[in-house]
Amino acid sequence: MNQKGVTLVELLIVIVVMGVISAFSIVALGDIITNTSQQVDEYNIKLLEDKIELAMADGTLTVKNNRLFNTVTNRAYGGTGSWFVEDMVNYLGSRVIPVVEEAKNPYNQDGGDGKYKFFFNVKTDKIEIFYYDTSRVKVVLGEIAR
């Protein structure tokens, strides 16, 4: 007798195989999202380094009292907060914020607006760009030689 159709065992095998494939896909997708966040932060740091160097070269930014100081607006910066972005909009073009999950904590918030930011630490020979992780440990992402 020639019967067409699918047995219950065949159907269960197909469902199990699809489940295994989707489980691997979800894990791979999570890795892709994490890697993309890190790449965005690396790009943002490179952008900040380039723009700060450009602004220092043309005299717009200088170092005063161990902080980055804007000679045009007469404001000093400790990080990429709203003042920095407003004053540097011609250099930056858009807001530069960290996107990796460990940077999304209260230590990195810009005022009360919930935006996350990179900070600057001015030393004698370099300017560090960093953020704080969830344990309030400084994570240095880039350095600009002075």
C-alpha positions in Angstrom: 0.0 0.0 0.0 1.4 3.4 -1.0 0.6 6.0 1.5 1.8 9.6 1.2 2.5 11.6 4.3 4.9 12.2 7.2 5.3 10.1 10.2 5.4 11.6 13.7 9.0 10.5 14.1 10.1 12.3 10.9 8.3 15.4 12.0 10.0 15.3 15.4 13.4 14.9 13.8 12.8 18.0 11.6 11.7 20.0 14.7 14.7 19.0 16.7 17.1 19.9 13.8 15.4 23.3 13.4 15.8 23.9 17.1 19.5 23.1 17.1 20.1 25.4 14.1 18.1 28.3 15.6 20.0 27.9 18.9 23.3 28.3 17.1 22.0 31.3 15.2 20.9 33.1 18.4 24.4 32.6 19.9 26.1 33.9 16.8 23.7 36.9 16.6 24.6 37.9 20.1 28.3 37.7 19.3 27.7 39.9 16.2 25.9 42.5 18.2 28.7 42.6 20.9 31.4 42.9 18.2 29.5 45.7 16.4 29.2 47.6 19.7 32.9 47.3 20.2 33.6 48.4 16.7 31.4 51.5 17.1 33.3 52.4 20.2 36.6 52.0 18.5 35.4 54.2 15.6 34.1 56.8 18.1 37.5 56.9 19.9 39.4 57.2 16.6 37.0 60.0 15.6 37.5 61.8 19.0 41.3 61.4 18.8 41.4 62.9 15.2 39.1 65.8 16.0 40.8 66.7 19.3 44.2 66.7 17.5 42.7 68.9 14.7 41.2 71.3 17.2 44.5 71.5 19.2 46.4 72.0 16.0 44.3 75.0 15.0 44.2 76.5 18.5 40.6 75.8 19.3 41.4 73.4 22.0 44.3 73.7 24.4 45.1 72.3 27.9 44.4 74.6 30.9 44.4 73.5 34.5 44.7 69.8 33.4 41.5 69.9 31.3 40.8 70.4 27.7 39.9 74.0 27.2 38.1 75.6 24.3 39.6 79.0 23.5 36.6 80.1 21.4 33.9 79.5 24.0 36.1 79.7 27.1 34.9 76.4 28.5 36.8 73.5 29.9 35.8 69.8 29.5 36.1 66.7 31.5 34.3 64.5 28.9 32.1 64.4 25.9 29.2 66.0 27.6 26.6 68.4 26.0 28.9 71.4 26.2 31.7 69.6 24.5 29.4 68.4 21.7 27.8 71.8 21.3 31.2 73.6 21.1 32.8 70.9 18.9 29.8 70.3 16.5 31.8 71.6 13.5 34.5 69.0 14.3 32.4 66.1 15.4 29.3 66.4 13.3 27.3 64.2 15.7 27.2 63.0 19.3 29.9 60.6 20.3 28.9 58.2 23.0 30.0 54.7 24.1 27.7 51.9 23.2 29.2 48.8 24.8 27.0 47.4 27.6 29.6 47.8 30.4 29.7 51.6 29.7 26.0 51.9 30.3 26.0 52.8 34.0 25.5 55.9 36.1 29.2 56.7 36.3 29.2 57.6 32.6 25.9 59.5 32.4 25.9 63.0 31.0 23.8 64.9 33.5 20.2 63.7 33.8 19.6 63.0 30.2 20.8 59.4 30.4 23.3 59.7 27.6 26.7 58.0 28.1 30.0 59.7 27.5 33.7 59.3 27.1 35.9 61.1 29.6 39.2 62.9 29.1 42.2 62.6 31.5 45.0 65.2 30.7 48.5 64.1 31.7 51.8 65.7 31.0 52.6 63.6 27.9 49.1 62.5 26.7 45.4 62.8 26.9 43.5 59.6 27.7 40.0 58.9 26.5 38.1 56.5 28.8 34.9 55.4 30.4 34.1 53.6 33.7 32.9 50.1 33.7 30.1 48.9 36.1 32.6 48.4 38.9 33.8 52.0 38.4 37.1 50.8 37.0 38.5 53.2 34.4 38.7 51.6 30.9 41.2 53.5 28.8 40.3 53.3 25.1 42.6 55.7 23.4 45.5 58.1 24.0 46.5 61.3 22.2 50.2 62.3 22.5 50.8 65.9 23.6 
